Amino acid sequence: MRKRSLAMVYELAKRDRRVVFIGSDLAPDTLPELKRHCPERYFMEGIAEANVIGMAAGMALEGMLPYVNTIATFITRRCYEQVAVDLCLHDLPVRLIGNGGGYVYAPLGPTHQAIEDIAIMRALPNMTVTAVCDADEVARLMDASLDWPHPIYIRLAKGGDPIISRAERGFAIGKAIDMIDGERERSDVLLIATGVATTQALRAAERLAEEGLRCRLLHLHTIKPLDRRAVLDAASAADLVVTVEEHSVIGGLGSAVIEALVDDGPGRLPRIKRLGIPDKFANHYGSQSALMAHWGLDAAGIVRAVHDARGGSRR
Amino acid sequence: MKAAMAFTYATDLEGVKAQPLDERSRYLRGLIFRAIEQGGRGHIGPALSIVEIIRVLYDDILRARPTEPKWPGRDRFILSKGHGCLALYAVLADKGYFPARELDRFCHFDGILGGHPEVIVPGVEACTGALGHGLPVAVGMALAARIQGRDSRIVVLMGDGEINEGSVWEAAACADKHGLGHLVAIIDYNRMQSAGSTYEIQNMEPLADKWTSFGFEVSECNGHDVGALRAVLGAAVRQPAKRARLVICHTVKGKGIPSAENNPSWHHKSDLTEEVRRAIRGASG
């Protein structure tokens, strides 16, 4: 996903002279083509995120289109005020590509785990917040980003993630994607997921379908602006809504969905279960998938949660 | 503290304190006082130390078109110490960027002039107020000018307290790396931050040596002496260079109101007591 997103930066830079790349202190082989062919638009500026964001803002104020890349925790937490004031207050088209959203850096511990990035980015006016599900989708997002007039936070996953997105389902920033074909009239379970949690939700949906449940899965690659219409329509036709995210239960996708249902919904809420990371820093290492399973964010955990929420009738 | 205060400068610091203000400087302060009285508040001390710096930049040095604030060929000026905005507003109003009557709506609900400058104000290049942001943004603007093949100069004015922020030094290292000879940073060195003396709160001496070691070409002058400012700032901004420049402007916080000079209680006033109003009117007279 990271490689694909950076390859896309090069493609965009060839297409549009406004595009510049700014990294902090990334791998030595980062974007070699851009460095070779457009050195004046390639910047590797060291471990100085506050400066990097301010610098990107200065360029964007002059009409450039900066794509900034570093580890997700550092591009969000470390320079939050710069993101708020320099990017969001000016509403500048700077793209923040955050490597390792969620538990990708599980072995490196909580300093490198971006478990609240969606919440804090979502709280900023003018910011667009995205978490795509695979490398193909990141390419579609990058393509769409060229003409999006606001700052965008692009949460990346590990890389090598299974490809579940399909071109024929389309892609537009702020537009939810139905991941399961079939009739939409009524569903027993509506799963709403973002990022690579969508892959787990899709597997869970397949298992639940085998049990005879009518499942629908909405993939929200854009958490802000939220596709409220899609969420409200799908939720109004569901007996149970389950949100799934590799993120703190505070302020992320689940919160955004509930806000939409409470603010704009018909009044009577469906049953809702939010699956996410509890309000805790991780106290295990291991792998991303192990930590996700630990908190029930894998397919088995999602199936379990659906059974529990439905009253244990299918245990 | 004593060791810090012992750092000597070529500029006559007693001369800075005694520097008389000419008619134009008094007129611009009058615009500031007008906004303060109408707004009922303001960062008074931090604005009064930079009036001459901003005045000279806009009167004599920067390439700018007040009737066309977004003219691409203009030089950029960022007031990084955004709390000093009253001085910028006074100069921009006087130059015709917006009508002077806007000063009467300073901090009003429907006004465009807030307690920190925003880009909705014609002539303001960047929203500032949170400190330590201006130099990184200026670095980005300077790099953009280079990429776009423009001859713009980028000037950024920082406070001496502001440079406590680490982001300033991140940006300083970056400016050096890129050899930004068209970038000029100015420090309003009034030796007073909100909580008191910069020597006590967070001493940054040896100041010139710090910036020199970060790769800047450093000069200094009396920040209230219009002639000295024209010469020193003019050279820093207009003469070509390979390295970024830093100008230390020795100033007096609260300059122009005798009771406010070097008085930290005049950093910000949100309650204009009769005593404060009297002091302001006395200075206006």
Interface residues (C-beta under 8 A of the other chain):
Chain A: V20 E40 R41 F43 E45 G46 A48 A50 N51 V52 I53 G54 M55 A56 A57 G58 M59 A60 L61 E62 G63 M64 E81 Q82 V85 D86 L89 H90
Chain B: E118 V119 E125 A126 C127 G129 A130 G132 H133 L135 P136 V137 A138 V139 G140 M141 A142 L143 A144 A145 R146 I147 Q148 G166 S167 E170 A171 A173 C174 K177
